[in-house]
């Protein structure tokens, strides 16, 4: 199957850089990315190890989403205190 894509300039630059990094052509990189993505979609079992789970959460932007938080436990305690001290409206 042949597919023609019009890539935005920013995406084209990323693709070209990744191809150079991997030592592959741009079409080969696209094929690998598609294969990986389709395998992820069809694999319903999810991460099998803690390392796979962490990698997944980082890819999805869940881990590291608030990089300005230095002490996560202290931040969570502060948020809980603020939430529990709110008065409910009657």
C-alpha positions in Angstrom: 0.0 0.0 0.0 1.2 3.5 -0.8 0.3 6.4 1.4 1.2 10.0 0.6 1.4 12.4 3.6 1.9 16.1 3.7 3.8 16.6 7.0 4.0 19.9 8.8 7.5 21.4 8.7 8.0 20.8 12.5 7.1 17.1 12.2 9.2 16.6 9.0 12.2 18.0 10.9 11.6 15.6 13.8 11.3 12.7 11.4 14.5 13.6 9.6 16.4 14.0 12.9 15.1 10.6 14.1 16.0 8.9 10.8 19.6 10.3 11.1 19.7 9.2 14.8 18.6 5.7 13.9 20.6 5.5 10.7 17.5 4.8 8.6 15.6 6.4 5.9 12.5 8.5 6.7 10.1 5.9 5.3 11.8 3.1 7.4 11.3 5.2 10.5 7.7 5.8 9.7 7.2 2.1 9.2 8.8 1.3 12.6 6.7 3.9 14.4 3.5 2.7 12.7 4.3 -0.9 13.7 5.0 0.0 17.3 1.9 2.1 17.5 -0.3 -0.6 16.0 1.2 -3.2 18.3 0.4 -0.9 21.3 -3.1 -0.6 20.1 -3.7 -4.3 19.6 -1.9 -5.3 22.8 -4.8 -5.2 25.3 -2.8 -6.8 28.1 -1.1 -3.5 29.1 2.3 -3.1 30.7 3.7 -6.3 32.2 6.4 -4.9 34.5 6.9 -1.9 36.6 9.4 -0.5 34.2 6.9 -0.9 31.3 4.3 0.9 33.3 6.6 3.8 34.2 7.6 4.1 30.5 4.0 4.1 29.5 3.0 6.8 32.0 6.0 8.9 30.9 5.0 8.6 27.2 1.4 9.6 28.1 2.7 12.7 30.0 1.3 11.5 33.4 4.7 11.2 35.1 6.6 14.4 34.9 3.6 16.5 34.0 4.2 18.9 36.8 8.0 19.2 36.7 7.9 22.3 39.0 6.9 20.1 42.0 10.1 19.3 43.9 8.7 17.3 46.8 5.6 15.4 45.6 4.6 14.1 49.1 4.7 17.6 50.6 2.7 18.9 47.7 0.1 16.2 48.1 -0.1 16.8 51.9 -0.6 20.5 51.3 -3.3 19.9 48.7 -5.2 17.5 51.0 -5.0 20.0 53.9 -6.4 22.7 51.6 -9.2 20.5 50.4 -10.2 19.3 53.8 -10.3 22.8 55.3 -12.8 24.1 52.6 -16.2 24.8 54.0 -19.1 23.3 52.1 -22.0 25.5 51.2 -25.3 24.7 52.9 
